[in-house]
Amino acid sequence: MRVSRKDFLKLSATSAGVLTVGSLLSGGMKTLVPFEKGKVKLGEKFVPTTCWIGKQDCGLIARVVNGRLVSFQGHPDHPRNKGALCPKGVAQIQSIYDPNRVKTPLKRTNKKGIPGTWEQISWDEALNTVADRVKDVLERDPRLFVWQKGRSKAKDFYDDAFVKSTGATKLHHGAFCSDAGYRALEYTIGMHGVLHPDMRHTKYLLSWGWNITNAGGNKFCWLTWPQQLVEAKERGMKVAAIDPRLRGPAHFADDWLAIKPGTDLALALAICNLLIEKDSIDHEYLRKYTNSPFLIGDDGMFLRADPEEGEEEGKPLVLDQATGLLVPFDTEGMTPVLDGKTSVSGGAKTAFRLFKESLSGSSAEWAGDICGIHASQIEQVVNDLAANAMIGSTIQIDGKMLPYRPVAIMAYHMSQQELGFQALRAMLFVSMLLGSVGAVGGQFSDFTWKEYKNWSKFADISVKEGPYNIYLSGSKFFPINSNNSSLVAKVINNPEQYEVDYIPEVFLLHHVNPLGSFPDREENIKAYEKIKFVAAIDPWLSLTADLFADIVLPAATIEKYEGPMSATDQYVDATAMRIPPIEPLFQSRGEIDIYLDLCERIGVLYGEGGYLDIVNNELKLRDTDFALPLNVKPTPREIFDKYSKLNGLEGIEFFETEGVQLKGPVSSSKYYPYAMETPFGGILPHRLYGESLLVAQHRMMEMGADEIYYRDYTAFPTWRDLTVESSPPEYDLLLMSTHMIEFKQSRTPIPMMIEMVPNQVVEMNPKDAKAKRIADGDEVIVESIHAITGETRQVKSIAAYRENIRPGVICMPHHFGEYVKHPWVKGTGPSPNSLYFTGEGYVTNTADQTYLVKVKVTKAIGGK
Amino acid sequence: MTSYGMVIDLNRCTGCRSCMTACKVENNTTQGNFWMYTFRFEEGEFPNTRVWFMPRPCMHCQNAACVKVCPVGARYKREDGLTATDWDRCIGCRYCEVACPYGVNCFNWKDPNKNHYLDWNDPELLAETGGGLPYANPDLKEEYGDENRRIAGGGHHKGVIEKCTFCVHRVEDGLQPACADVCPTRVIHFGDFDDKNSEVSKLLKNNPNFRLLEEMGTEPNVHYIGGQPPTSKTRQIEEVKARV
């Protein structure tokens, strides 16, 4: 009786014999016809498409009855979700028909800074108004135009084309997500990603701040990782959770290290130290593929050979084990000394020796004190890592013998902490010492081993004199820079302090709600007050749009063409598209339609270097038979039709009927860097020693930057006390925040989800709560303090007793109060973003936002 | 014979509540009515804490207390093991709700048309959809089984009881219940226990298992593997208290 989903879809696609062409949508779209069974209703059809609600773009089958969307189910062949869906994916059906959507273009009729009153206007008027303002600033100074993005829920070719064709400054959300980790990995191994395992083979996983049950982890929004995790657990993988709160890893954790938030760097250093002490390290990997054997002079710089002709500087030198001579690191057939010193340059030592020496105080007890965990727990982790890493072992994959090191770390959003960049470096060092980077079962950070542009950029970190752009790119303040738009707000509010000589005038908000989503709401409010013209593209009226938008352009949700989306689950390669199951509701339009029209009116659509030309380039259509003509405005469907044909398909009809193009398993030579022709694709040597970080530090000092900016630009990750810890002692608790699966990444007020999580709570350990005479369910006031300026902020919420959170830490989930005018959002409570600060002390050395602040919690007077 | 039931694997459950949501969409249940409910549990004291999750549909008991108390025969057992509710016949006495030890019955206190989350008759939406719940599932008004009774879906009338139907409208079409179909980590398995080769029969045979409130003698057709039943020391966290 069981009909698998796969059979069901096949049945639905084939039992009618032929696919018929529907004509519900302009452009003559083909859709799946319903399966011919007894109870099929007239007018029923199934449309394969891609989920709109999250970040990982799961495959969907939309059931449409008489032109109405009735439900979504997971696309059975889509590698990312394999027929399943997260709760938001299912519940988005409600939000598509939400009568509270922005239905028509809107024009503000009252002053800005207060909740808006709106007049419905035509698309023509709205687009002309926006285009005129953009044209005006572009003619005067392109720097005055800022395009700010939350998320494009598809490949970002169309927004990149808009940014490039207009010359806008682009702001994005990475600095609020996990970019400190991205920068650390890009710097150290050249990969664009944070940390995840080779889930098929990993035997021991450090789930380091990974909220398994609620939030994605590296590269995926959510669903794929838990699917792979449960399979791995059933295969016998052990999971040690390093997390202040057990709610995330839940019963999937075999061991729990309830670490104090923000102290991960100290723990990683201790683990490194103990691994070296035990000699549980992969000498061969460190010698061959990292700069560990490079000799460092007393100035902290590599000892280098004399430059060869045409080279600016000579090659770094190593000590040849066989001859005792200093030779260039890439000398053929030579084995360098890993742990050694020489008599030259004041006793130059290998980077590895220096690292070892820098760790001399980093004992399990030392880290245990800082991190609030037992030294024995750290020792246990080290023993498990060492035992499971099987250093020296190999395994045969696709006929090739590859290193087998089945231990790895999963870490993502936790990288947004004050020492995040260096903490993630140190955590990666754990995997590097074990030799598990890129090994079978080992440490991964992206799905294929390809060099990210920052790898070479970071070899020589640019530190320029001012004036700077608004996000301080290449500045003496944040030379490695993750583009933090709250910091931009601070810059707009204090341009002279940051050596910035202009303030932007026009902002275009693309699915972004900075006042709701980004910490330091007050700083952002002050900044938007200074912006002369703000337009927002969004299906809902966000808090930011409500207070500051002049024009709101209603975006469609799932009912539009969008793509292409990678559909890989890291092991199977696939591509998918978003296909509109129904026409756009109300007067909403897809973003591509909006940008095509906007560019036409701004005058940047046609010709070389125009929007269409850049789209051709981004989709690799340029100079092919399928290139878009540069003088005709295409429909989005036509763009994707060309893309499909370029990729060997008959056209967009393929995606309209199948939904996903399966390309088969990712080959081991693409996935495992040891199986590549040149190991690691030649992105070598991995940077254990951060020479260029030290160079950047020297440059920053020379330019007179304050210590607060340069102190974490050190060659090795170095622990220091956190800024928050200098807060007054009465602020005795640390606030951290988390995602809940009901809201994570949706940027959408879905009533069914809000019903399940109707209000904000402050999770507290009962020990802490009882000491303050706070009962479970009491209304409480949470007050945060800025450790440097003493500024305080307050919100009211409800206390919730939790034994799964360590004492001394409280936790508030995100995504409350973001769409204020929505009837389901009213009264759901504050966002923790109202308590956080941005700027010095609350960002990393890479300008990444932190989510940690000291607070005091008191029972609200008059509360229950 | 056929005896439909479920095997729920607690080891795999992430507590994401996709099953609750899929149930609501598929069966068009109104605000506040959860036929499937996923508990999020906490046990012990820091640092010896345990967090785990447990989906709880209707148990479709073989010896169903709710069936015995129904004065009008609206609640009845089908031959295939499903415990069904005929919403044309239900008089809303709520005896079944009292008799059921699992708390799976939901009463429609409000006019369903006024209790469906949003104003679906908003004039501009009306122009797009023609009115009513836009995602209304047309299958729910059909008659099912040899008895030809209307037993699928929810939110049909004010003053009528409803509960999990095991998605009878899907099962009769050869599909799995929506909760089993949607589950990201394959926690919920649905099938025929009378078929020794079915997946559910095999799972039950090969794993230690339990049923909820076994001592009540209700003989639930929902079995759990991969865990232990909750105890008096198990605390519910993130409880859904519906806004009714």
Interface residues (C-beta under 8 A of the other chain):
Chain A: M1 R2 V3 R5 F8 K37 K39 K41 E44 V65 R68 L69 V70 S71 Q73 G74 N81 G83 A84 L85 C86 P87 G89 V90 A91 I93 Q94 Y97 D98 P99 N100 K103 I212 T213 N214 W222 L223 P226 Q227 V230 K233 E234 L246 R247 A250 H251 F252 W256 A258 L585 F586 I741 E742 P751 M752 M753 E755 M756 V757 P758 N765 K767 A800 R802 E803 N804 I805 R806 P807 P823 W824
Chain B: T2 N11 R12 T14 G15 C16 R17 S18 M20 T21 A22 K24 V25 E26 Q31 G32 E42 G44 E45 F46 P47 T49 R50 V51 W52 F53 Y117 L118 D119 W120 D122 E124 L125 E128 T129 P134 Y135 A136 N137 P138 D139 E142 D173 G174 L175 Q176 D181 V182 C183 P184 T185 R186 G191 D192 D195 S198 E199 R235 I237 E238 V240 K241 A242 R243
